[in-house]
Amino acid sequence: MMTFDRTGLADRLSLLAQPRQAVFAAGCLERSRPCVNAFALRGREAETALLNRALDDLWRTQVISLSSDERDRIESYLETVEEENGDLRAAYLVDYLSAFFYVLDTSATQAQRLANCAHALRDAASYLDTQNSAGDPTFAADEIGMQEQHLAMLDNGALSVSVVSDAIREQSASAGQRILAATEAAFARRTQRA
């Protein structure tokens, strides 16, 4: 069984150049994008659009360019979602939005922020494993494995940032759709039981 080592991950990330760190972050956020979009709270479409724009910027330029007001709106959105007690979609959305928040957090080093982002996704995957009656719990192990695979690709200096970025984006988008489908199936099972 694969275990998550936040400190070890932060240490490994700190050895990567900033553009490669940004690609790691973008891959993590790309896996959360389908759920962030699908579970967005009504009336908060502007924040969802802002998150999508920020992620697209990160893929394109390896930098997120948000004003302090835009960062505050994302933080406010996360706080609003956290207050939605009892809503299963909100429970998932908190972890996915937390991943975005950690990437934007300025109180920690870049490597620590990215390790926290990766941990939020692992938490979401672990929770999905508890809800997955369709088979053995694999989402957390898959998430950790994908993070390891992406780190190995990013650590390979023979591969350009562009080549690695394209591969990670494609893998992460596919994984994000798989996560969304499993999450929707968990909601459907829960609704049927209620």
C-alpha positions in Angstrom: 0.0 0.0 0.0 1.3 3.4 -0.9 1.5 6.0 1.8 1.6 9.7 1.6 4.7 11.5 2.9 4.0 15.3 2.9 7.5 16.2 4.2 9.3 13.9 1.7 7.1 15.3 -1.1 7.9 18.9 -0.1 11.6 18.0 -0.1 11.5 16.5 -3.5 9.4 19.4 -4.9 11.9 21.9 -3.5 14.6 20.4 -5.8 12.5 21.2 -8.9 12.8 24.5 -10.8 9.8 26.8 -10.4 8.3 26.0 -13.9 8.4 22.3 -13.1 6.8 22.9 -9.6 4.1 24.8 -11.4 3.4 21.9 -13.7 3.1 19.6 -10.7 0.5 22.0 -9.2 -1.4 22.3 -12.4 -1.6 18.5 -12.7 -3.0 18.3 -9.2 -5.5 21.1 -9.8 -6.5 19.6 -13.2 -7.6 16.4 -11.5 -9.8 18.5 -9.2 -11.2 20.7 -12.0 -14.2 18.5 -13.1 -15.5 18.3 -9.5 -14.9 22.0 -8.8 -17.0 22.8 -11.9 -19.7 20.1 -11.3 -20.2 20.9 -7.6 -20.0 24.7 -7.7 -22.4 26.4 -5.5 -25.2 28.3 -7.1 -24.5 32.0 -7.3 -20.8 31.4 -7.1 -20.2 30.9 -10.9 -17.9 33.9 -11.0 -15.5 32.2 -8.5 -15.6 28.9 -10.5 -14.8 30.9 -13.7 -11.9 32.6 -11.8 -10.5 29.2 -10.7 -10.7 27.9 -14.2 -8.9 31.0 -15.5 -6.2 30.7 -12.9 -5.6 27.0 -13.8 -5.5 27.8 -17.5 -3.0 30.6 -16.7 -0.9 28.1 -14.7 -0.8 25.6 -17.6 0.0 28.3 -20.1 2.6 30.4 -18.2 3.5 28.4 -15.1 2.2 31.4 -13.0 -1.1 32.2 -11.5 -1.9 35.9 -11.9 -4.6 36.9 -9.5 -5.2 40.2 -7.7 -5.5 40.2 -3.9 -9.2 40.8 -4.4 -9.5 37.7 -6.6 -7.6 35.7 -4.0 -9.9 36.9 -1.3 -12.9 35.9 -3.4 -11.5 32.3 -3.7 -10.9 32.2 0.1 -14.4 33.5 0.8 -15.8 30.8 -1.6 -13.9 28.1 0.3 -15.3 29.4 3.7 -18.8 29.5 2.3 -18.5 25.9 1.1 -17.1 24.8 4.5 -20.3 26.1 6.1 -22.5 23.9 4.0 -22.8 21.2 6.6 -24.4 17.9 5.6 -24.1 18.4 1.9 -22.0 15.6 0.4 -21.1 17.6 -2.6 -19.8 20.4 -0.4 -17.7 17.9 1.5 -15.9 16.9 -1.7 -15.7 20.5 -2.9 -13.9 21.6 0.3 -11.0 19.3 -0.4 -10.9 20.3 -4.1 -11.1 24.0 -3.3 -8.5 23.5 -0.6 -6.1 22.2 -3.2 -6.5 25.5 -5.1 -6.2 27.5 -1.9 -2.9 25.8 -0.9 -1.4 26.7 -4.3 -2.3 30.4 -3.7 -1.2 30.4 0.0 1.6 32.9 0.5 2.4 32.0 4.1 4.4 28.8 3.2 7.2 28.0 0.8 6.3 26.9 -2.7 7.2 23.3 -2.0 5.1 23.2 1.2 2.2 24.7 -0.6 2.3 22.1 -3.3 2.7 19.3 -0.8 -0.4 20.6 1.0 -2.2 20.8 -2.3 -1.3 17.2 -3.1 -2.4 16.2 0.4 -5.8 17.8 -0.1 -6.3 15.7 -3.2 -5.2 12.6 -1.4 -7.7 13.3 1.3 -10.5 13.7 -1.2 -9.4 10.4 -2.9 -9.4 8.7 0.5 -12.9 9.9 1.2 -14.0 8.7 -2.2 -12.5 5.3 -1.4 -14.8 5.0 1.6 -17.8 5.8 -0.6 -16.8 3.5 -3.5 -18.8 0.3 -3.3 -18.0 -0.5 -7.0 -14.7 -2.2 -6.1 -11.6 -2.1 -4.0 -10.6 1.4 -2.7 -8.1 2.6 -5.2 -8.5 6.3 -5.6 -6.0 7.3 -2.8 -3.4 4.9 -4.1 -4.0 6.0 -7.6 -3.6 9.7 -6.6 -0.4 9.0 -4.7 0.9 6.9 -7.6 0.1 9.7 -10.1 1.9 12.2 -7.9 4.9 9.9 -7.8 4.8 9.4 -11.6 4.5 13.1 -12.3 7.4 13.9 -9.9 9.6 11.4 -11.8 8.7 12.9 -15.1 9.4 16.4 -13.8 12.7 15.3 -12.3 13.8 14.0 -15.7 15.9 16.9 -17.0 16.1 15.3 -20.5 12.4 16.1 -21.0 11.4 19.7 -21.7 8.8 21.4 -19.5 6.5 21.6 -22.5 6.6 17.9 -23.2 6.1 17.0 -19.5 3.4 19.5 -19.1 1.4 18.1 -22.1 1.7 14.6 -20.8 0.7 15.5 -17.2 -2.2 17.6 -18.4 -3.6 14.8 -20.5 -3.2 12.2 -17.7 -4.7 14.6 -15.1 -7.7 15.5 -17.2 -8.5 11.9 -17.7 -8.1 11.1 -14.0 -10.3 14.0 -13.1 -13.1 12.7 -15.3 -12.7 9.3 -13.6 -12.9 10.9 -10.2 -16.0 12.9 -11.2 -17.8 9.8 -12.5 -17.0 7.8 -9.3 -18.1 10.7 -7.1 -21.4 11.1 -9.0 -22.0 7.4 -8.7 -21.4 7.7 -4.9 -24.0 10.5 -4.8 -26.5 8.4 -6.8 -26.0 5.4 -4.4 -26.5 7.6 -1.4 -29.6 9.2 -2.8 -31.1 5.8 -3.6 -30.6 4.7 0.0 -32.2 7.9 1.4 
